[in-house]
Amino acid sequence: MKSKVYVVRHPLVQHKLTLMRKKTTSVTEFRELVGEVAMLMAYEVTKDLPLTKMKIQTPMEKMMSPVLQGEKMVLVPILRAGMGLLDGMLRIFPSARVAHIGIYRDHKTLEPVEYYFKASKTLRGRDLILLDPMLATGNSAIAATDRLKGAHPRSIRFMCLVSAPEGVRAFQKAHPDIPIYTAAIDRKLNAHGYILPGLGDAGDRIFGTI
């Protein structure tokens, strides 16, 4: 089976990711960078969305012109860190719907614990983009994707900033049909489940709770 892992190597994405990795980057700068990288990655994540044609009137004449096919897209941030990616994505897709899924990682077992899920009743047949800055063990992303598949969407894409090889393997094993879009695949996880070299705890750095 063809791998569905896509590393976004655009120079601007890589440059901004380096700034995010720096320990000295402030909360304000980090938050802005997360939004900017999300906007840049949005183009790669959505490059294969299906199009249809609609009739429009330009100032000069009528024409058939391409538009996105189907219902409005749904953005699904994994709380809380995924919220950092949401604003950047909404700048590109201002009419997108937003669903929220709350999952935290038990620091002893590293297993996911779901505590919140809120979405419209219209996920069926829609294109979903699951958002989380880090793909570490993969457990949270797998649990979130399990939940979303139950809503029978047309497609699901998972977007993150930094991945660990362990998380990528685990996610691909659980959901080989779901593409992963990431800006980097780092070296490994440490004993506490943090990505090395990584960028620290993305949620703490976004919300200033370090």
C-alpha positions in Angstrom: 0.0 0.0 0.0 1.3 3.4 -0.9 2.3 5.5 2.1 -0.1 8.4 2.9 2.4 10.5 4.9 3.2 13.9 3.3 5.9 16.1 4.7 5.4 19.7 3.7 8.9 20.9 2.9 8.0 24.4 1.6 10.9 26.7 2.6 8.5 29.1 4.4 7.0 26.2 6.4 10.5 24.9 7.4 11.8 28.4 8.3 8.8 29.1 10.5 9.0 25.7 12.1 12.6 26.4 13.1 11.6 29.6 14.8 8.9 27.7 16.7 11.4 25.1 17.9 13.6 27.7 19.5 13.3 27.8 23.3 13.6 31.6 23.3 10.5 32.1 21.1 7.9 34.0 23.1 4.3 32.9 23.6 3.1 35.7 21.3 5.5 34.8 18.5 4.9 31.0 18.9 1.1 31.5 18.6 1.5 33.7 15.5 3.8 31.2 13.9 1.5 28.3 14.5 -1.3 30.2 12.7 1.0 31.1 9.8 2.2 27.6 9.3 -1.4 26.3 9.4 -2.3 28.7 6.6 0.7 27.6 4.5 0.0 23.9 5.1 -3.6 24.3 4.2 -2.8 24.5 0.5 -1.0 21.1 0.6 -3.6 19.4 2.8 -6.5 20.4 0.5 -4.8 20.1 -2.9 -6.9 17.1 -3.9 -10.3 18.3 -2.8 -12.9 17.6 -5.5 -14.1 20.4 -7.7 -17.3 21.0 -9.7 -18.3 23.7 -12.1 -20.8 26.5 -11.5 -22.2 29.1 -13.9 -21.1 32.7 -13.0 -21.3 36.1 -14.6 -18.0 38.0 -14.8 -17.9 41.7 -15.7 -17.3 40.5 -19.3 -19.4 37.4 -19.9 -20.8 34.2 -18.5 -18.6 31.2 -17.8 -18.5 27.8 -16.1 -15.9 28.1 -13.3 -14.5 25.6 -10.6 -15.7 25.6 -7.0 -15.4 23.1 -4.2 -17.8 20.2 -4.5 -20.1 19.2 -1.7 -21.0 20.5 1.8 -18.9 22.9 3.8 -15.6 21.5 5.2 -15.4 20.7 8.9 -12.2 21.6 10.9 -11.7 19.4 14.0 -9.1 20.6 16.5 -8.1 18.2 19.2 -8.4 20.2 22.4 -6.6 22.1 23.6 -3.4 22.4 21.4 -5.3 21.9 18.2 -7.0 25.2 18.7 -3.7 26.9 17.9 -4.0 25.7 14.3 -7.7 26.6 13.9 -7.4 30.4 13.4 -4.9 30.0 10.6 -7.1 27.4 8.9 -10.2 29.6 9.2 -8.4 32.4 7.4 -8.2 30.1 4.4 -11.7 28.5 4.9 -13.8 31.2 6.6 -17.0 29.3 6.0 -15.8 26.0 7.4 -17.7 24.4 10.2 -15.9 23.6 13.4 -16.2 20.5 15.6 -14.3 20.0 18.8 -13.0 16.9 20.4 -11.4 16.9 23.8 -8.7 14.2 24.4 -5.9 14.3 26.9 -3.0 11.9 27.3 -2.7 10.2 30.6 0.9 11.0 31.6 1.3 7.6 33.3 -0.1 5.3 30.7 0.2 7.6 27.7 -3.2 6.4 26.7 -5.9 8.8 25.4 -8.8 9.9 27.5 -11.8 11.5 25.8 -13.6 14.1 27.8 -15.5 16.2 25.3 -17.1 15.9 21.8 -19.2 18.5 20.1 -20.1 18.5 16.4 -23.1 19.2 14.2 -25.3 16.4 13.1 -24.1 17.0 9.5 -20.7 15.3 9.5 -21.9 12.6 7.1 -20.6 13.1 3.7 -18.3 16.1 4.6 -14.6 16.6 4.3 -12.9 16.7 7.7 -9.5 18.0 8.7 -8.3 16.8 12.1 -5.9 19.3 13.7 -3.3 18.7 16.4 0.2 20.2 16.5 2.0 17.0 17.6 1.8 13.4 16.5 3.7 11.8 19.4 2.5 8.3 20.4 -0.4 8.7 18.0 -2.9 7.5 20.5 -4.9 10.8 20.7 -5.0 11.1 16.9 -6.1 7.5 16.6 -8.9 7.8 19.2 -10.1 11.1 17.5 -10.1 9.4 14.1 -12.0 6.4 15.5 -14.7 8.8 16.8 -14.9 10.8 13.5 -15.2 7.7 11.3 -18.3 6.8 13.2 -19.9 9.9 11.8 -19.4 8.7 8.2 -17.7 11.7 6.6 -16.7 11.7 3.0 -13.0 12.1 3.9 -10.7 12.7 6.8 -7.2 14.3 6.7 -4.9 14.6 9.7 -2.7 17.7 9.9 0.1 18.3 12.4 3.3 20.3 12.7 5.8 17.7 14.1 5.6 13.9 14.2 7.5 11.1 15.8 8.2 8.0 13.8 6.5 5.9 16.5 3.3 8.0 16.1 3.3 7.8 12.4 3.7 4.0 12.4 0.9 3.7 15.0 -1.5 5.9 13.2 -0.8 4.3 9.8 -1.4 0.8 11.4 -4.7 1.9 12.9 -5.9 4.1 9.9 -4.0 3.2 6.8 -6.6 5.0 4.7 -6.2 8.4 6.4 -3.4 10.7 5.0 -1.0 12.5 7.5 0.3 15.9 6.6 3.2 17.1 8.7 5.9 19.7 8.6 8.6 17.3 10.1 9.2 13.8 11.2 11.6 14.0 14.1 14.0 11.5 15.6 12.1 9.7 18.3 10.0 9.9 21.5 11.7 10.1 24.9 10.7 8.0 27.9 7.9 10.4 28.7 6.3 10.4 25.3 7.7 13.7 24.1 9.1 14.2 20.6 12.8 14.7 20.2 14.1 17.3 19.2 10.5 18.5 19.0 9.4 21.9 20.1 8.3 21.2 23.7 4.6 21.0 24.8 2.7 22.8 22.0 -0.3 23.5 24.1 1.8 25.1 26.9 3.7 27.2 24.4 0.5 28.4 22.6 -1.4 29.3 25.7 1.5 30.4 28.0 1.0 27.7 30.6 4.6 26.7 30.8 
